[in-house]
């Protein structure tokens, strides 16, 4: 649970802290992107896609390429430990001048969504009583979609979100 809260805090506040001990993980990550053709966005990738503890990563390229001088690569990284796991999917597009990023995440918390969504950070932006989801926003405009599931006496809250950014090559 601590892993999820720390990751969500970093994502929602839009800040990731540098870990000098992770230099080998950083190089592995950059090398994986280079193998798939994303070679001009290293600092942008390191800023947005840190490999966390006990990670697995899966990387793939847009099938058939893209129309024009652009490359799209998606990395899925799953990290943490049983009962405290986070799944992120980060897509990068490198064009002639810019790097584009879209990150999505899925986290599941035990208990109801009203218990696991911090009301000090999030407010309900869209209630959908005829659907299974409620959408929240934070002060930075990031959206969080939640769905509560129940099995017997067990309740869980599935939280999904996404973020988009862009930067010049570098």
Secondary structure, 3 states (H helix, E strand, C coil): CHHHHHHHHHHHHCCCCCCHHHHHHHHHHHHHHHHCCCCCCHHHHHHHCCCCCCCEEEEEECCCCCCCCCEEEEEEEEEEECCEEEEEEEEEEECCCEEEEEEEEEEEEECCHHHHCCCCCEEEEEECCCCCEEEEEECCCCEEEEEEEEECCEEEEEEEEEEEEEEECC
